[in-house]
């Protein structure tokens, strides 16, 4: 005898070859088939049946995307730990990284130091005596030991603080973002022999 799940114990009976089936049972079968369809709703798949409703979701893989100007992120360069920096500008000047302007996708990320200590990913804003535009177009992003020291010819703005710890000869890195967003900067030189002062504002 052939039977459909839910019929032989539901009070609607079962049927075999050459046996009649009531219209009520046939309607019940149609409703059961309809409920067993697989449906999708906003990424959730659910399947309804006489026994209940089952839910499942597709596996999602999320990738971090960095869009804020001067955002510092961990990466690799030829298998070595390094940092990349999202493109930003200081007074409409886009800095260099390893001699290449940041807008060039071929720029080489900055290799991270392997010795334990405190470092900063910083913009080295180069300057000439006034009256000339500040900063110079060859200003660059570098990794320097913390703290940095300004001079008459260069002022530093730290983008991120990097802590390097070494365990059993293996370095590990923690990055704390200090500045995000493009910047406006001013250089003020008041009196000799005092060093020029530098001021940075988020745009």
Secondary structure, DSSP 8 states (H G I E B T S, - for coil): ----TTTTTTTS----TT----HHHHHHHHHHHHHT-EEEETTEEEEEETTEEEEEE----------STT-EEEEEETTEEEEEE----BTTB--EETTEETTSTT---EE---SSEEEEEEEEEE--SSSS-SS-TT-EEEEEESS---BTTEEEEEEEEEEEEEETTEEEEEEEE---S-EEEEEE--STTS--EEEEEE-
